Amino acid sequence: MSTTKDWLAVVQSVMAGLLGVQSQRKYVEDANATSFVPFVVVGVIMVIVLILSIWFGVSLLLPNT
């Protein structure tokens, strides 16, 4: 799993999984992958980005007290 195309496919799969729009065909492809590590790494990064973006958005909307 070293090519950019492979990593982009993992990012696409994780994003679709987070949004709940993963197709059955893609789900089976991901389940048959040789390693789950890229999915875990990208998933953790995506969750951290989500949490930071929510925190940043809330901090922009709420006044500083």
Secondary structure, 3 states (H helix, E strand, C coil): CCCHHHHHHHHHHHHHHHHCCCCHHHHHHHHCCCCCHHHHHHHHHHHHHHHHHHHHHHHHHCCCC
